[in-house]
């Protein structure tokens, strides 16, 4: 089945106000830049965004925060975004901070069709408040529910028109897990090829998980902080 769509605007055509979105990436590595820009142009509001982090002030999810499109962030790290901090402290933005491993495993559980997982992460902290716990072999675990996302937006290096994806280097991060987990998964790629052109042994995400794919343009591939040696 050919899952190719013309561009990012076509890929986000049915995202509605109040949608729950997963957005791949770690820091600014492997974020779906084109899809985020299209969501900003579309102007949808009241979004819940599940992402490892919240971008920076003028890039990534930070652009959506500037436009007041995000109602709630579910993340594990948000320390590079001053606008995020301002909205949090002013009460404009609801935030759920969760351990990074829990974030990843709740994505994985959604992809596997599991309703919930038990994890020791967060036991005895604020993370555990109001949550069910169980003891297994003398150790306490938290019940954490699988995510229920309307859309997952991911970015890969290369894909084919049936949705098979290959990630490169650090940009692999949360993308494969989120690609499995969305009710509708949208992939943007740097290079889009025809079926049969990808080596099956190199595919990280099978096309069965991907519903739409498009070739992105003008990838900036920013890094948050660049440190170089004087030597």
Backbone as numpy.savetxt, mean C-alpha at the origin, in Angstrom:
# Nx Ny Nz CAx CAy CAz Cx Cy Cz
-6.53 -13.26 -20.15 -7.36 -12.07 -20.15 -6.49 -10.82 -20.15
-6.76 -9.92 -21.06 -6.01 -8.68 -21.14 -6.53 -7.69 -20.10
-5.69 -7.31 -19.15 -6.08 -6.44 -18.05 -5.53 -5.03 -18.20
-4.98 -4.74 -19.33 -4.35 -3.44 -19.56 -5.41 -2.34 -19.64
-5.14 -1.23 -18.96 -5.94 -0.02 -19.12 -5.03 1.08 -19.63
-5.62 2.12 -20.17 -4.85 3.11 -20.91 -3.87 3.90 -20.04
-4.30 4.25 -18.83 -3.48 5.13 -18.00 -3.98 5.12 -16.56
-3.33 5.92 -15.72 -3.68 5.95 -14.31 -5.10 6.46 -14.07
-5.53 7.45 -14.83 -6.88 7.99 -14.64 -7.95 6.94 -14.93
-7.72 6.13 -15.95 -8.64 5.04 -16.23 -8.61 3.99 -15.13
-7.43 3.76 -14.57 -7.27 2.74 -13.54 -8.02 3.08 -12.25
-8.16 4.38 -11.94 -8.81 4.79 -10.68 -10.26 5.26 -10.92
-10.80 4.97 -12.06 -12.09 5.54 -12.49 -13.23 5.28 -11.51
-13.22 4.13 -10.82 -14.36 3.80 -9.96 -14.04 3.90 -8.48
-12.95 4.55 -8.12 -12.69 4.81 -6.70 -13.65 5.90 -6.23
-14.39 5.58 -5.19 -15.42 6.50 -4.70 -15.03 7.10 -3.36
-15.68 8.19 -3.00 -15.50 8.77 -1.67 -15.72 7.70 -0.61
-14.87 7.71 0.42 -15.01 6.77 1.52 -14.36 5.42 1.29
-13.68 5.23 0.17 -13.07 3.94 -0.15 -11.90 3.64 0.80
-11.61 2.36 0.96 -10.46 1.89 1.73 -9.40 1.44 0.72
-8.22 2.06 0.80 -7.17 1.82 -0.18 -5.92 1.26 0.49
-5.31 0.27 -0.15 -3.95 -0.14 0.19 -3.01 0.51 -0.81
-1.86 1.00 -0.33 -0.88 1.63 -1.21 0.49 1.05 -0.90
1.07 0.37 -1.88 2.35 -0.27 -1.68 3.48 0.74 -1.53
4.64 0.22 -1.11 5.80 1.07 -0.95 6.35 1.02 0.45
7.60 1.43 0.57 8.27 1.53 1.87 9.08 2.82 1.82
8.72 3.79 2.66 9.26 5.12 2.46 8.73 5.63 1.13
9.62 6.03 0.24 9.21 6.42 -1.11 9.63 5.38 -2.14
10.12 4.23 -1.67 10.57 3.19 -2.59 9.40 2.31 -3.02
9.15 2.27 -4.31 8.10 1.39 -4.82 6.69 1.90 -4.60
6.50 3.21 -4.45 5.14 3.71 -4.27 4.47 3.86 -5.64
3.15 3.69 -5.70 2.42 3.85 -6.96 2.22 5.32 -7.31
3.27 5.96 -7.78 3.28 7.41 -8.00 2.17 7.87 -8.93
2.01 7.17 -10.05 1.02 7.59 -11.04 -0.40 7.44 -10.53
-0.67 6.35 -9.82 -2.02 6.13 -9.28 -2.36 7.18 -8.24
-1.39 7.52 -7.38 -1.63 8.55 -6.37 -1.93 9.89 -7.04
-1.16 10.24 -8.06 -1.41 11.49 -8.77 -2.80 11.51 -9.40
-3.24 10.36 -9.91 -4.58 10.27 -10.51 -5.66 10.42 -9.45
-5.43 9.86 -8.26 -6.40 10.01 -7.17 -6.50 11.46 -6.73
-5.37 12.17 -6.74 -5.39 13.59 -6.41 -6.20 14.36 -7.46
-5.99 14.06 -8.73 -6.75 14.73 -9.79 -8.24 14.41 -9.69
-8.56 13.18 -9.33 -9.97 12.76 -9.23 -10.67 13.47 -8.07
-9.92 13.75 -7.01 -10.48 14.53 -5.90 -11.36 13.76 -4.94
-11.24 12.43 -4.92 -12.05 11.65 -3.97 -11.69 12.01 -2.54
-12.69 11.91 -1.65 -12.52 12.35 -0.26 -12.87 11.21 0.70
-12.54 11.44 1.97 -12.93 10.50 3.02 -12.27 9.15 2.92
-11.06 9.10 2.39 -10.38 7.84 2.15 -9.73 7.29 3.42
-9.72 5.98 3.54 -8.89 5.29 4.51 -7.72 4.69 3.76
-6.50 5.06 4.13 -5.31 4.61 3.42 -4.48 3.70 4.31
-4.23 2.50 3.81 -3.39 1.53 4.49 -2.04 1.53 3.78
-1.02 1.98 4.48 0.31 2.10 3.87 1.34 2.04 4.98
2.51 1.52 4.66 3.56 1.48 5.68 3.86 2.86 6.23
3.76 3.88 5.40 4.07 5.24 5.83 3.17 6.23 5.07
3.33 7.50 5.39 2.41 8.51 4.84 3.08 9.45 3.85
4.14 9.00 3.19 4.80 9.84 2.21 5.51 11.02 2.85
5.85 12.00 2.05 6.43 13.25 2.55 5.49 14.39 2.14
5.80 15.60 2.56 4.84 16.70 2.40 4.42 16.94 0.95
5.33 16.78 0.02 5.01 17.16 -1.36 5.10 16.00 -2.34
4.95 14.78 -1.82 5.07 13.63 -2.70 4.37 12.43 -2.08
3.94 11.51 -2.95 3.28 10.30 -2.48 1.96 10.62 -1.78
1.66 9.87 -0.74 0.40 10.08 -0.01 0.34 11.48 0.58
1.51 12.10 0.77 1.53 13.48 1.26 0.73 14.42 0.38
0.67 14.16 -0.92 -0.13 14.99 -1.82 -1.62 14.85 -1.52
-2.04 13.64 -1.16 -3.44 13.41 -0.81 -3.78 14.06 0.52
-2.83 14.05 1.44 -3.05 14.71 2.72 -3.18 16.22 2.54
-2.37 16.79 1.66 -2.46 18.22 1.39 -3.84 18.62 0.89
-4.46 17.75 0.11 -5.78 18.03 -0.46 -6.93 17.61 0.46
-6.58 17.18 1.67 -7.58 16.75 2.67 -8.45 15.60 2.13
-7.84 14.69 1.40 -8.58 13.56 0.84 -8.62 12.36 1.79
-7.73 12.34 2.78 -7.57 11.17 3.65 -8.27 11.42 4.98
-9.18 10.52 5.32 -9.87 10.58 6.60 -9.10 9.83 7.68
-8.52 8.69 7.29 -7.83 7.83 8.26 -6.59 7.22 7.62
-5.48 7.22 8.39 -4.26 6.53 7.97 -4.03 5.33 8.87
-3.76 4.20 8.26 -3.35 2.99 8.99 -1.93 2.70 8.55
-0.97 2.92 9.44 0.44 2.88 9.07 1.28 2.36 10.23
2.57 2.11 9.91 3.50 1.76 10.98 4.53 2.85 11.23
4.68 3.79 10.27 5.66 4.86 10.43 5.18 6.08 9.66
5.24 7.25 10.31 4.72 8.46 9.65 5.60 9.68 9.93
6.87 9.47 10.22 7.69 10.54 10.78 8.26 11.55 9.82
8.00 11.45 8.52 8.62 12.36 7.56 7.64 13.38 6.98
6.48 13.54 7.61 5.43 14.34 6.99 4.88 15.36 7.98
5.25 16.62 7.80 4.82 17.68 8.71 3.32 17.93 8.62
2.74 17.84 7.43 1.30 18.05 7.27 0.52 16.94 7.96
1.03 15.72 7.87 0.42 14.61 8.61 0.39 14.94 10.10
1.52 15.39 10.63 1.61 15.72 12.05 0.61 16.82 12.41
0.51 17.84 11.58 -0.41 18.94 11.86 -1.85 18.45 11.90
-2.24 17.63 10.92 -3.61 17.13 10.88 -3.91 16.20 12.05
-2.92 15.39 12.45 -3.11 14.50 13.59 -3.33 15.31 14.87
-2.46 16.29 15.12 -2.54 17.05 16.36 -3.78 17.94 16.41
-4.28 18.34 15.25 -5.47 19.20 15.21 -6.76 18.38 15.24
-6.65 17.06 15.17 -7.84 16.21 15.18 -8.52 16.06 13.84
-7.87 16.55 12.78 -8.45 16.44 11.44 -8.29 15.05 10.84
-7.33 14.28 11.33 -6.98 13.00 10.73 -6.99 11.91 11.79
-7.69 10.83 11.50 -7.69 9.66 12.38 -6.50 8.79 11.99
-5.78 8.31 13.00 -4.56 7.54 12.75 -4.57 6.26 13.57
-4.24 5.15 12.93 -4.04 3.88 13.61 -2.61 3.43 13.31
-1.77 3.49 14.34 -0.39 3.04 14.21 -0.28 1.60 14.69
0.29 0.75 13.86 0.41 -0.66 14.22 1.82 -1.14 13.91
2.28 -2.18 14.60 3.62 -2.70 14.32 3.76 -3.12 12.85
4.94 -2.91 12.32 5.16 -3.16 10.89 4.90 -4.62 10.51
5.34 -5.55 11.36 5.09 -6.96 11.07 3.61 -7.29 11.09
2.87 -6.65 11.98 1.43 -6.86 12.03 0.76 -6.32 10.78
1.22 -5.16 10.32 0.70 -4.59 9.08 0.89 -5.56 7.92
2.09 -6.09 7.80 2.39 -7.03 6.72 1.54 -8.29 6.83
1.39 -8.81 8.04 0.68 -10.07 8.21 -0.82 -9.91 8.03
-1.36 -8.74 8.37 -2.78 -8.50 8.12 -3.05 -8.38 6.62
-2.09 -7.84 5.88 -2.19 -7.85 4.41 -2.17 -9.29 3.89
-1.22 -10.06 4.39 -1.08 -11.44 3.94 -2.33 -12.26 4.25
-2.88 -12.05 5.45 -4.09 -12.79 5.84 -5.24 -12.48 4.88
-5.38 -11.21 4.50 -6.43 -10.85 3.55 -6.22 -11.56 2.22
-4.98 -11.62 1.77 -4.69 -12.30 0.52 -4.93 -13.79 0.57
-4.71 -14.38 1.73 -4.91 -15.82 1.91 -6.37 -16.18 2.20
-7.21 -15.18 2.40 -8.60 -15.45 2.74 -8.81 -15.82 4.19
-7.86 -15.45 5.04 -7.97 -15.71 6.48 -8.61 -14.50 7.16
-9.58 -14.70 8.05 -10.26 -13.55 8.67 -9.41 -12.82 9.70
-8.46 -13.51 10.32 -7.70 -12.89 11.40 -6.43 -13.69 11.66
-5.55 -13.07 12.45 -4.31 -13.73 12.86 -4.10 -13.47 14.35
-3.29 -14.28 14.98 -2.85 -14.02 16.34 -1.37 -13.68 16.31
-0.99 -12.62 17.03 0.40 -12.17 17.04 0.79 -11.71 18.44
2.04 -11.93 18.84 2.49 -11.42 20.13 2.85 -9.94 20.09
3.00 -9.37 18.90 3.41 -7.96 18.77 2.36 -7.04 19.37
2.76 -6.18 20.27 1.86 -5.21 20.87 1.24 -5.62 22.18
1.41 -6.87 22.59 0.85 -7.31 23.87 1.44 -6.47 25.00
0.57 -5.98 25.88 1.02 -5.18 27.01 1.26 -3.72 26.70
0.88 -3.28 25.48 1.06 -1.89 25.08 -0.28 -1.29 24.70
-0.27 -0.01 24.29 -1.50 0.64 23.84 -2.10 -0.06 22.62
-1.26 -0.72 21.85 -1.74 -1.44 20.67 -2.78 -2.48 21.05
-2.68 -3.03 22.25 -3.55 -4.13 22.68 -4.88 -3.66 23.27
-5.04 -2.37 23.48 -6.25 -1.87 24.16 -7.51 -2.23 23.38
-8.45 -2.87 24.07 -9.73 -3.23 23.48 -9.71 -4.45 22.57
-8.58 -5.13 22.49 -8.48 -6.28 21.58 -8.50 -7.60 22.34
-9.02 -8.60 21.68 -9.08 -9.93 22.26 -7.68 -10.53 22.35
-7.41 -11.23 23.44 -6.14 -11.94 23.58 -6.40 -13.41 23.88
-5.45 -14.24 23.51 -5.49 -15.66 23.84 -4.10 -16.13 24.21
-4.04 -17.16 25.04 -2.77 -17.71 25.48 -2.54 -19.04 24.78
-1.39 -19.14 24.09 -0.98 -20.37 23.44 0.37 -20.80 24.03
0.41 -21.98 24.58 1.66 -22.51 25.16 2.30 -21.53 26.14
1.44 -20.89 26.93 1.92 -20.01 27.97 2.27 -18.60 27.52
2.06 -18.27 26.25 2.38 -16.95 25.74 1.12 -16.26 25.25
0.99 -14.95 25.53 -0.21 -14.19 25.17 -0.08 -13.61 23.77
-1.18 -13.70 23.02 -1.23 -13.21 21.65 -2.45 -12.30 21.46
-2.31 -11.33 20.58 -3.42 -10.46 20.20 -4.14 -11.01 18.98
-5.45 -10.86 18.96 -6.23 -11.11 17.76 -6.22 -9.85 16.90
-5.75 -9.97 15.66 -5.76 -8.86 14.71 -6.49 -9.30 13.45
-7.41 -8.46 12.99 -8.23 -8.83 11.82 -7.51 -8.54 10.51
-7.78 -9.37 9.53 -7.27 -9.12 8.18 -7.86 -7.82 7.66
-7.09 -7.12 6.84 -7.59 -5.89 6.25 -8.70 -6.19 5.24
-9.58 -5.22 5.08 -10.69 -5.33 4.13 -10.64 -4.10 3.24
-9.84 -4.17 2.17 -9.59 -3.01 1.33 -10.35 -3.11 0.01
-10.93 -2.00 -0.40 -11.64 -1.96 -1.67 -10.68 -2.04 -2.85
-9.53 -1.35 -2.72 -8.54 -1.31 -3.79 -7.15 -1.47 -3.21
-6.27 -2.09 -3.97 -4.85 -2.10 -3.66 -4.12 -1.51 -4.86
-3.30 -0.50 -4.61 -2.50 0.12 -5.66 -1.03 -0.23 -5.42
-0.42 -0.88 -6.41 0.95 -1.33 -6.26 1.77 -0.87 -7.46
3.09 -0.88 -7.26 4.00 -0.48 -8.33 5.04 -1.57 -8.52
5.22 -2.02 -9.77 6.21 -3.04 -10.10 7.15 -2.52 -11.18
8.26 -3.22 -11.33 9.21 -2.85 -12.38 8.69 -3.26 -13.74
8.25 -4.50 -13.85 7.82 -5.02 -15.15 6.59 -5.89 -14.97
5.70 -5.84 -15.93 4.52 -6.69 -15.90 4.06 -7.01 -17.31
3.16 -7.99 -17.41 2.57 -8.26 -18.72 1.09 -7.93 -18.68
0.45 -7.98 -19.82 -0.94 -7.51 -19.91 -1.93 -8.42 -19.21
-1.49 -9.61 -18.79 -2.37 -10.47 -17.98 -2.18 -10.24 -16.48
-1.27 -9.32 -16.11 -1.13 -8.93 -14.71 0.02 -9.55 -13.95
0.81 -10.40 -14.59 1.98 -10.95 -13.90 2.99 -9.84 -13.62
3.59 -9.85 -12.42 4.44 -8.73 -11.99 5.81 -9.20 -11.52
6.82 -8.39 -11.85 8.17 -8.57 -11.33 8.59 -7.28 -10.65
9.06 -7.40 -9.41 9.53 -6.25 -8.66 11.05 -6.23 -8.67
11.62 -5.05 -8.47 13.07 -4.90 -8.51 13.57 -4.33 -7.19
14.54 -5.03 -6.60 15.22 -4.52 -5.41 14.29 -4.20 -4.26
14.60 -3.09 -3.58 13.86 -2.70 -2.38 12.42 -2.33 -2.67
12.08 -2.05 -3.92 10.71 -1.66 -4.24 9.73 -2.84 -4.12
10.26 -4.02 -3.89 9.38 -5.18 -3.70 8.55 -5.00 -2.42
9.18 -4.69 -1.32 8.61 -4.38 0.00 7.17 -4.86 0.21
6.23 -3.93 0.45 4.84 -4.30 0.74 4.01 -4.61 -0.51
4.56 -4.34 -1.67 3.76 -4.46 -2.89 3.19 -5.86 -3.14
3.97 -6.95 -3.06 3.38 -8.26 -3.32 2.26 -8.64 -2.35
2.44 -8.29 -1.06 1.41 -8.61 -0.07 0.12 -7.86 -0.35
0.24 -6.58 -0.68 -0.95 -5.79 -0.94 -1.61 -6.17 -2.25
-0.81 -6.59 -3.22 -1.38 -7.03 -4.50 -2.31 -8.22 -4.30
-2.01 -9.05 -3.32 -2.85 -10.21 -3.03 -4.14 -9.84 -2.33
-4.15 -8.69 -1.66 -5.17 -8.43 -0.65 -6.33 -7.54 -1.07
-6.20 -6.76 -2.13 -7.28 -5.85 -2.49 -8.42 -6.55 -3.22
-9.62 -6.07 -3.02 -10.74 -6.59 -3.81 -10.51 -6.30 -5.29
-9.98 -5.11 -5.57 -9.53 -4.75 -6.92 -8.09 -4.29 -6.79
-7.17 -4.98 -7.47 -5.76 -4.62 -7.42 -5.35 -3.97 -8.73
-4.75 -2.79 -8.60 -4.30 -2.00 -9.75 -2.78 -1.92 -9.69
-2.12 -2.35 -10.75 -0.66 -2.32 -10.80 -0.19 -1.32 -11.85
0.75 -0.49 -11.46 1.44 0.35 -12.45 2.86 -0.18 -12.59
3.35 -0.20 -13.82 4.66 -0.79 -14.10 5.50 0.17 -14.93
6.80 0.00 -14.84 7.70 0.80 -15.67 7.76 0.26 -17.09
7.60 -1.05 -17.21 7.65 -1.68 -18.52 6.53 -2.69 -18.64
5.71 -2.56 -19.67 4.58 -3.47 -19.88 4.82 -4.27 -21.16
4.76 -5.60 -21.03 5.08 -6.47 -22.16 3.91 -7.41 -22.44
4.02 -8.16 -23.51 2.97 -9.10 -23.88 3.12 -10.43 -23.13
2.05 -11.20 -23.00 2.12 -12.50 -22.33 3.19 -13.39 -22.97
3.92 -14.10 -22.11 4.96 -14.98 -22.59 6.35 -14.36 -22.61
6.43 -13.05 -22.46 7.73 -12.39 -22.49 8.44 -12.38 -21.14
7.73 -12.66 -20.07 8.34 -12.74 -18.75 8.76 -14.17 -18.44
9.91 -14.32 -17.83 10.37 -15.64 -17.38 9.49 -16.06 -16.19
8.78 -17.18 -16.30 7.91 -17.60 -15.19 8.65 -17.75 -13.87
9.93 -18.09 -13.91 10.71 -18.26 -12.69 11.02 -16.94 -12.00
10.79 -15.81 -12.67 11.11 -14.51 -12.09 9.88 -13.74 -11.63
8.70 -14.30 -11.87 7.46 -13.60 -11.50 7.24 -13.66 -9.99
7.03 -12.51 -9.39 6.78 -12.42 -7.95 5.30 -12.46 -7.61
4.47 -11.83 -8.42 3.02 -11.81 -8.20 2.32 -12.34 -9.44
1.61 -13.46 -9.32 0.88 -14.00 -10.48 -0.28 -13.09 -10.87
-0.59 -13.09 -12.14 -1.64 -12.22 -12.66 -3.02 -12.47 -12.09
-3.24 -13.62 -11.46 -4.56 -13.91 -10.89 -4.94 -12.88 -9.83
-3.96 -12.25 -9.21 -4.25 -11.26 -8.17 -4.48 -9.86 -8.71
-4.16 -9.62 -9.95 -4.18 -8.26 -10.51 -5.38 -8.10 -11.44
-6.11 -7.01 -11.26 -7.32 -6.76 -12.05 -7.10 -5.72 -13.14
-6.19 -4.77 -12.91 -5.88 -3.74 -13.91 -4.38 -3.47 -13.89
-3.84 -3.19 -15.06 -2.42 -2.88 -15.14 -2.21 -1.80 -16.20
-1.28 -0.90 -15.92 -0.97 0.14 -16.91 0.50 0.50 -16.80
1.02 1.05 -17.87 2.40 1.50 -17.88 2.46 2.94 -17.41
3.19 3.15 -16.31 3.30 4.49 -15.75 4.28 5.35 -16.53
4.29 6.62 -16.21 5.18 7.57 -16.88 5.83 8.49 -15.85
6.95 9.04 -16.21 7.63 10.09 -15.42 7.82 9.70 -13.95
8.33 8.49 -13.73 8.61 8.08 -12.35 9.75 8.91 -11.78
9.50 9.55 -10.64 10.54 10.36 -10.00 11.48 9.52 -9.14
10.93 8.47 -8.51 11.74 7.57 -7.67 12.55 8.36 -6.64
11.88 9.19 -5.91 12.57 10.00 -4.90 13.05 9.13 -3.73
14.02 9.65 -3.01 14.41 9.07 -1.73 14.22 10.14 -0.66
13.82 9.69 0.54 13.48 10.64 1.59 14.70 11.41 2.09
15.75 10.69 2.40 16.96 11.33 2.91 18.16 10.66 2.25
18.98 11.45 1.63 20.15 10.92 0.96 21.40 11.32 1.74
22.18 10.33 2.14 23.40 10.57 2.88 24.56 9.98 2.11
25.55 10.79 1.82 26.71 10.32 1.08 27.98 10.60 1.86
28.98 9.79 1.61 30.26 9.94 2.30 31.08 11.05 1.65
31.86 11.75 2.47 32.77 12.76 1.96 34.06 12.17 1.40
34.25 10.89 1.64 35.48 10.24 1.19 35.39 9.84 -0.27
